[in-house]
Amino acid sequence: MAVKLVGYGWLIDFLTSKVATWIVGLFRDKIITDLQFKYDHYISGLLDTYDLDEILEGKLLRLRV
């Protein structure tokens, strides 16, 4: 995972991008775990809402209003 900053001059862009990438790298496992938990929770909620027939008919993929 890399972070890139642009628009503040090459030196500030370069240094900030390197520091931000390093910091994100330190927390990478936590970020991935949190995203996986949110994804699993969201998908579980969708699957609990619809039965198999509705999923196969494509109702799961339509926008919920």
Secondary structure, DSSP 4 states (H G I P E B T S, - for coil): ------SS-HHHHHHHHHHHHHHHHHTHHHHHHHHHHHHHHHHHHHHHHS-HHHHHTTTTTSPP-
